[in-house]
Amino acid sequence: MMYRRCSCASLAALGAAGALLFLLSSCPWDTTGTDWSDYTGVNLLGGQTFGGENLVTGQPWFPMPGLTEATGGTVDFLRWERLPDPGDPGGVDPPPDFPGEAVYRLEIPNLFRNGDFEDDSLPGLPGGNWWSATTAPEANPSLEEGPNRIDLDPIGGERSLGLDFAGAAARYAANLEEALTDGFPQDVPQGEAVSYAFHLDYRLKNDQFRLELNNNVDTDDHLQKWLLQPQTPGDNLIYSFPGTSLTEDDGKLPARPENPNTLNRIEGTPLFFSFNSVTTSLDQDQIQGVFDNIRFVREQPHYLVLAVPYVQEGRPDLTGGGTYRFRLHVRNDPTVNDPEEGRNRFPARFISAGIVQAGSAEILPAGTATRKVLPVNDAAGWQRLEWTFSGVKVPFPAPPGETAFFLVVEPGDSGDPRYLDAGSVLVAAPELFWSPK
């Protein structure tokens, strides 16, 4: 088939530096009599599906450089792994309409070791050397139900961290240099600070509780602090920090944070993420809380990237303007909460996608793409999500093989730390369509 190319000299002059999506003011597809039927129902990613071959990279979809050890990261900040074939251990059937399609796991791993507490990791137990306490008997940490357990229910799984503070000065803290798999670094390029977004679930017996970044020694040495205030304490409801009114956090009620859920690491930053009480009314001489699902991730884009060429055999050439529709099939990761494979793995609450402008195949996306964030529902089986992008600029003309733009997919949304969270989701059958309107 002979595919048509659109040529318009004005397109090359459009755009502003640093912009990610471009609106076009005058478009030739509005011309009366133009036939754009070559694009109708054509998947422009037909040769770039998950697991497909690419003569240049060998794998068309890849984590943005720096996100994995293989791409220059200190740890795997993003996991991108193909599941075994259906019928093999760990295999999952693809969407019914796409037999034979590859199924992948896309995951932002939790940087906080054993944040689900399903492995023993308290002082005196294997792997628990990063936890410490001031006035430890008063903090009374516990993991499992028993005669010394506080009278709040666990949150999830078999274990949650229970704390029973007999005094407001008691602290129970994790040394983040040891608790985080990336080592909580401060020596980053150009002296930049390293920032994290963190989340956790909790129950409180009292009406408030404080988290701090401090040195775990002095009383008023905190660099940052966060105040947890359940709406109705002591009723065994599960609350989520920071919480979001947009999603209701899977039924968990939002905290009322004193400041956002970001934590900054610069030279001289205290190392301890501390759980400690807030002095409340005088008749409260005992403060109790249960905590679980502590998640830390780097506050940065976690992009899975596809370089989409302007020209590719077997499909019409990409064109600017009009509307691009990106479709992706997603489903919950069945290994979440598995006693073996699912340790410290959490379900992705959101997935986002975007189109990032690029000048050549060597330029990789940076910053935040303009994108729509869609929730990942709890319903069993595959669901198809769709994003719509209008007015995308495409370089014109462009030689064969040159990148027109990058498609990016991200579990969560790095544009808002409330939605930047550890989480895993299965993905399959990406599709991209274009129409002139």
Secondary structure, DSSP 8 states (H G I E B T S, - for coil): --------GGGGG---TT-SS---S--GGGSTT---GGGTT--TTTT--TT---TTTSSSEEE-TTSSGGGT-SS-SSEEEE---TTSTT-----TTSTT---EEEEE--SBTTTT--S--STTSTT-TTEEEESHHHH--B-S-STT--SS---SSS--EEEEESSTT-EEEEEHHHHBTT------GGG--EEEEEEEEEEESSS-EEEEEE-SSSTT--SEEEEE--SSTTS---EEES--TTTGGGG-EE---SS-SEEEE-TT---EEEEE-----TT---EEEEEEEEEEEESS---EEEEEES--TTS----SSSEEEEEEEEEE-TTTT-TTTTTT--B--EEEEEEEE-SSTT----S---EEEEE----SS-EEEEEEEES----SS--TT-EEEEEEEEES-TTSTTT---EEEEEEEEEEEEE--
